[in-house]
């Protein structure tokens, strides 16, 4: 699932855990250029979901909230990837 939100490019995919057969959101966020530099954040969320679609939706929701919150440092349980 790919889209833009407030000039940020968000890509959210689901990563299947073969042991649990559940999906974790894997998110890439490309931030707009600031002073000639672009910021790319890649995050794998620890929370898992029954379906890949749920995981992708949660990844997008996480990215939008992170952008709305001013792009703070990511606390646990988020894993920078």
Kinemage of the C-alpha trace (Angstrom):
@kinemage 1
@onewidth
@group {chain A} dominant
@subgroup {mainchain}
@vectorlist {calphas} color= white
{ca unk a 1} P 0.000 0.000 0.000
{ca unk a 2} L 1.556 3.288 -1.114
{ca unk a 3} L 0.279 6.835 -0.863
{ca unk a 4} L 1.110 10.380 0.111
{ca unk a 5} L 0.201 12.244 3.274
{ca unk a 6} L 1.190 15.864 3.867
{ca unk a 7} L 3.843 15.645 1.104
{ca unk a 8} L 5.337 12.455 2.620
{ca unk a 9} L 5.484 9.242 0.587
{ca unk a 10} L 4.327 6.314 2.723
{ca unk a 11} L 4.770 2.665 1.753
{ca unk a 12} L 3.307 0.056 4.078
{ca unk a 13} L 3.735 -3.655 3.501
{ca unk a 14} L 3.068 -6.730 5.598
{ca unk a 15} L 5.878 -9.004 6.731
{ca unk a 16} L 4.684 -12.507 7.554
{ca unk a 17} L 6.133 -14.179 10.633
{ca unk a 18} L 6.397 -17.849 9.608
{ca unk a 19} L 6.265 -19.035 13.222
{ca unk a 20} L 3.021 -17.284 14.161
{ca unk a 21} L 1.511 -16.919 10.659
{ca unk a 22} L 0.679 -13.309 11.584
{ca unk a 23} L 1.714 -10.151 9.759
{ca unk a 24} L 3.764 -7.212 11.031
{ca unk a 25} L 3.582 -3.782 9.383
{ca unk a 26} L 6.772 -2.699 7.641
{ca unk a 27} L 6.712 1.016 6.833
{ca unk a 28} L 8.908 3.318 4.746
{ca unk a 29} L 8.368 7.067 4.999
{ca unk a 30} L 10.076 9.467 2.613
{ca unk a 31} L 9.937 12.977 4.048
{ca unk a 32} L 10.015 16.096 1.873
{ca unk a 33} L 13.360 17.724 1.237
{ca unk a 34} L 14.512 20.066 3.984
{ca unk a 35} L 17.518 22.205 3.109
{ca unk a 36} L 18.393 19.868 0.253
{ca unk a 37} L 18.206 16.655 2.316
{ca unk a 38} L 15.527 13.997 2.273
{ca unk a 39} L 14.836 11.820 5.291
{ca unk a 40} L 13.864 8.177 4.847
{ca unk a 41} L 12.564 6.263 7.850
{ca unk a 42} L 12.051 2.514 7.758
{ca unk a 43} L 10.173 0.932 10.617
{ca unk a 44} L 9.077 -2.609 11.445
{ca unk a 45} L 6.322 -2.596 14.041
{ca unk a 46} L 6.334 -5.364 16.628
{ca unk a 47} L 2.532 -5.550 16.813
{ca unk a 48} L 1.185 -8.344 14.607
{ca unk a 49} L -2.141 -8.788 12.848
{ca unk a 50} L -4.241 -11.660 11.538
{ca unk a 51} L -4.188 -10.446 7.931
{ca unk a 52} L -1.682 -8.616 5.737
{ca unk a 53} L -4.336 -6.008 4.935
{ca unk a 54} L -4.776 -5.153 8.627
{ca unk a 55} L -1.007 -4.851 9.024
{ca unk a 56} L -0.716 -2.534 6.015
{ca unk a 57} L -3.552 -0.288 7.260
{ca unk a 58} L -1.961 -0.075 10.700
{ca unk a 59} L 1.368 0.829 9.103
{ca unk a 60} L -0.233 3.744 7.254
{ca unk a 61} L -2.035 4.900 10.414
{ca unk a 62} L 1.246 4.744 12.346
{ca unk a 63} L 3.070 6.788 9.674
{ca unk a 64} L 0.351 9.456 9.563
{ca unk a 65} L 0.341 9.813 13.352
{ca unk a 66} L 4.155 10.025 13.404
{ca unk a 67} L 4.025 12.827 10.814
{ca unk a 68} L 1.234 14.643 12.699
{ca unk a 69} L 3.227 14.372 15.949
{ca unk a 70} L 6.179 16.213 14.405
{ca unk a 71} L 8.310 13.157 13.541
{ca unk a 72} L 9.574 12.403 17.056
{ca unk a 73} L 12.202 9.798 17.859
{ca unk a 74} L 10.628 6.368 17.762
{ca unk a 75} L 10.222 4.733 21.186
{ca unk a 76} L 9.852 1.012 21.785
{ca unk a 77} L 7.943 -1.101 20.710
{ca unk a 78} L 8.873 0.297 17.281
{ca unk a 79} L 11.937 -1.141 15.613
{ca unk a 80} L 13.903 1.041 13.226
{ca unk a 81} L 14.752 -1.182 10.323
